[in-house]
């Protein structure tokens, strides 16, 4: 619950500060039955989700203090006209809620350009390879950097060093204690998944889709108002989520994240 609340706060912040780089996406969850068996995720309560969905999504709206467009119910006729692939199913209704989509690559560029406007020196293909510490205090006072384009190394002195490494932050923090007796406690809880990129025609301009599958049956298909294709994925031991998401001119199929140890460069293909 706390994680969902914090995600809503982060989403609202991004929508306010980066309005030109964020947009709302309506997500439709079609139901063709009133009870799902076997229940998703192996919990009996999820079997009643087709009945509880409108109330659950209103509660989800409330956690954001109703800062997002409100969830609503789409009747069967409207759902079949919006999603032609549902015409063969006995659709009861669709529960529709909203999420925000954020262009993280453009945000990184915007941050760099804004920093440059305020006098910062920015560089690409430059890697931090070692910290520079004060021999008397042990405090980090700079970094040794490697220019990946030329192979040249140089020192950068600073009053403050911020390890903004995202999932690779622990790898940077290890350099801070390298050669000392101090133990670095991990600060990052890693997660990984698989993303497949397909041509844009696999998903319409208006809808993405998520499929929930269990060991014996596909239980729920979720669309983000615009998908035109259908897919499901079965796993013999677990409930998995498979999404078809529109991203620019492409269709992305992201896998559900799984926990893992902190990331290091050698772990990334």
C-alpha positions in Angstrom: 0.0 0.0 0.0 2.8 2.4 0.9 4.6 1.6 -2.3 1.4 2.5 -4.4 0.9 5.7 -2.5 4.6 6.7 -3.1 4.2 5.9 -6.8 1.2 8.1 -7.0 3.2 11.0 -5.5 6.1 10.4 -7.9 3.6 10.3 -10.8 2.0 13.6 -9.8 5.4 15.3 -9.4 6.5 14.2 -12.9 3.1 15.2 -14.4 3.5 18.7 -12.9 7.2 19.2 -13.6 7.5 17.4 -16.9 4.1 17.9 -18.4 5.4 18.0 -21.9 7.1 14.7 -21.5 4.3 12.8 -19.7 0.8 11.8 -20.8 -2.2 9.9 -19.3 -2.9 6.4 -20.7 -6.4 4.8 -20.2 -6.1 1.1 -19.4 -9.1 -1.1 -20.0 -9.5 -4.5 -18.2 -12.2 -6.6 -20.0 -14.0 -9.3 -18.1 -15.8 -12.2 -19.8 -16.9 -13.9 -16.5 -17.9 -12.8 -13.0 -15.6 -15.3 -11.2 -12.1 -16.5 -12.3 -11.0 -20.1 -11.5 -8.3 -20.9 -10.8 -7.7 -17.5 -9.2 -4.8 -15.4 -10.4 -1.7 -15.4 -8.2 -3.1 -18.4 -6.3 -5.3 -16.3 -3.9 -9.0 -16.9 -3.7 -9.8 -13.2 -3.4 -8.4 -12.5 -6.8 -11.0 -14.9 -8.3 -13.7 -12.2 -7.5 -11.8 -9.4 -9.1 -14.3 -9.1 -12.0 -16.9 -8.1 -9.4 -14.6 -6.0 -7.2 -12.6 -4.2 -10.0 -14.7 -0.9 -10.1 -14.4 -0.5 -6.3 -10.7 -1.4 -6.2 -10.0 1.1 -9.0 -11.9 3.9 -7.2 -9.8 3.2 -4.1 -6.7 3.3 -6.4 -7.9 6.7 -7.6 -8.3 7.8 -4.0 -4.7 6.9 -3.2 -3.6 9.6 -5.7 -6.1 12.1 -4.0 -8.0 11.9 -7.3 -5.2 13.8 -9.2 -5.6 11.4 -12.2 -8.5 11.1 -14.6 -11.2 9.0 -12.8 -11.7 5.3 -13.5 -14.9 4.3 -15.1 -16.9 1.3 -16.3 -17.3 0.7 -20.1 -20.3 -1.4 -21.1 -20.1 -4.5 -23.2 -21.2 -2.9 -26.5 -18.7 0.0 -26.2 -16.0 -2.5 -25.3 -16.6 -4.6 -28.4 -16.6 -1.5 -30.6 -13.4 -0.2 -29.1 -11.7 -3.6 -29.1 -12.8 -5.6 -32.2 -10.9 -8.6 -31.1 -13.3 -9.0 -28.1 -16.3 -9.6 -30.4 -15.9 -13.4 -30.1 -16.0 -13.3 -26.3 -19.0 -12.8 -24.0 -17.7 -9.6 -22.5 -19.5 -8.5 -19.4 -17.9 -5.1 -19.1 -14.5 -3.3 -19.0 -13.0 -1.5 -16.0 -11.0 1.4 -17.2 -8.4 3.3 -15.1 -5.5 5.7 -15.9 -1.7 5.5 -15.6 0.9 8.0 -16.7 3.5 7.3 -19.4 6.9 9.1 -19.0 9.6 9.5 -21.6 12.7 8.9 -19.4 15.2 9.3 -22.3 14.0 12.8 -23.1 13.9 13.7 -19.4 17.6 12.8 -19.1 18.4 15.1 -22.0 16.2 17.9 -20.6 18.1 17.6 -17.2 21.5 17.8 -18.9 20.5 20.8 -21.1 19.0 22.6 -18.1 22.2 22.0 -16.1 24.3 23.3 -19.1 22.1 26.5 -19.1 23.1 27.1 -15.5 26.8 26.7 -16.1 27.4 22.9 -15.7 29.9 21.1 -17.9 28.2 18.0 -19.3 29.9 15.1 -21.2 28.9 11.8 -22.9 30.9 8.6 -23.1 32.9 9.6 -20.0 33.1 7.0 -17.3 34.0 7.3 -13.6 36.7 4.7 -12.9 37.9 5.7 -9.4 37.2 8.1 -6.6 39.7 10.7 -5.3 39.7 10.8 -1.5 41.3 13.2 1.0 44.1 11.2 2.7 43.5 12.9 6.0 39.7 12.7 6.2 38.9 9.9 3.8 36.2 12.1 2.3 35.6 11.8 -1.5 36.8 15.1 -3.1 36.6 14.1 -6.8 36.7 11.3 -9.3 39.1 9.9 -11.9 37.3 9.8 -15.3 37.9 7.9 -18.5 37.1 9.4 -21.9 35.8 6.3 -23.8 36.2 8.0 -27.2 39.9 8.8 -26.8 41.1 6.6 -23.9 42.4 9.6 -22.0 42.0 9.7 -18.2 41.7 12.9 -16.1 40.8 14.1 -12.6 37.6 16.0 -11.7 37.7 17.8 -8.3 34.5 18.7 -6.6 33.1 19.7 -3.2 30.2 17.3 -3.6 30.1 14.0 -5.5 26.7 12.5 -6.2 26.4 8.9 -7.2 23.4 9.1 -9.6 23.9 5.7 -11.0 20.4 4.4 -11.0 20.5 0.5 -10.7 24.3 0.7 -10.9 24.7 2.9 -7.8 26.1 0.2 -5.6 28.8 -0.4 -8.2 29.9 3.2 -7.8 29.6 3.1 -4.0 32.0 0.1 -4.0 34.7 2.5 -5.3 34.2 4.7 -2.3 35.3 1.9 0.1 37.9 0.3 -2.2 41.1 -0.4 -0.3 39.6 0.3 3.1 38.3 -2.0 5.9 34.8 -0.6 5.6 32.0 -2.8 4.3 29.6 -1.3 1.8 26.0 -2.1 2.6 23.9 -2.4 -0.6 21.4 0.5 -1.1 19.7 -0.9 -4.3 17.1 -3.6 -4.5 17.6 -4.9 -8.0 14.9 -6.1 -10.4 15.2 -7.4 -13.9 12.9 -8.4 -16.7 12.9 -9.1 -20.5 11.6 -6.5 -23.0 10.8 -7.5 -26.6 10.5 -4.7 -29.2 8.2 -5.3 -32.1 7.0 -3.1 -35.1 4.3 -0.6 -34.2 1.5 -2.4 -36.1 1.3 -5.0 -33.3 -0.4 -2.4 -31.2 -2.7 0.4 -32.2 -2.0 4.1 -31.5 -4.5 4.1 -28.6 -4.2 0.9 -26.7 -1.6 -1.3 -25.0 -2.6 -4.6 -23.4 -1.7 -6.9 -20.5 -2.6 -10.6 -20.2 -2.7 -12.5 -16.9 -2.1 -16.2 -17.3 -2.1 -19.0 -14.8 -1.0 -22.6 -15.1 -4.3 -23.8 -16.5 -6.1 -20.8 -18.0 -5.8 -17.3 -19.3 -7.8 -15.4 -16.7 -7.7 -11.7 -17.6 -6.7 -9.6 -20.6 -5.9 -6.0 -20.0 -5.8 -3.4 -22.8 -4.5 0.2 -22.7 -7.1 1.8 -24.9 -5.8 1.0 -28.4 -4.6 -2.6 -28.9 -5.8 -4.6 -31.8 -4.0 -7.9 -31.3 -4.3 -10.6 -28.6 -1.7 -12.7 -26.9 -1.4 -14.8 -23.8 1.5 -16.6 -22.2 1.3 -19.7 -20.0 3.8 -20.8 -17.4 3.4 -24.1 -15.5 4.1 -22.7 -12.1 3.1 -19.1 -11.8 0.8 -16.2 -12.8 2.5 -13.9 -15.3 1.7 -10.6 -16.8 2.4 -10.0 -20.5 1.8 -6.5 -21.9 1.6 -5.0 -25.4 2.5 -1.3 -24.9 2.7 1.4 -27.5 5.9 3.4 -27.3 6.5 5.9 -30.0 6.6 4.0 -33.3 7.2 0.7 -31.7 5.4 -2.0 -29.6 7.1 -3.1 -26.4 6.3 -6.3 -24.6 7.8 -6.0 -21.1 8.0 -8.9 -18.7 7.1 -8.8 -15.1 10.1 -7.7 -13.0 11.8 -10.3 -10.8 14.1 -9.5 -7.8 17.8 -9.9 -8.3 21.1 -8.7 -6.8 22.5 -5.2 -7.5 23.6 -4.6 -11.1 27.1 -4.5 -12.3 28.4 -3.7 -15.7 29.4 -7.3 -16.4 25.8 -8.4 -15.7 24.4 -6.4 -18.6 24.3 -7.7 -22.1 
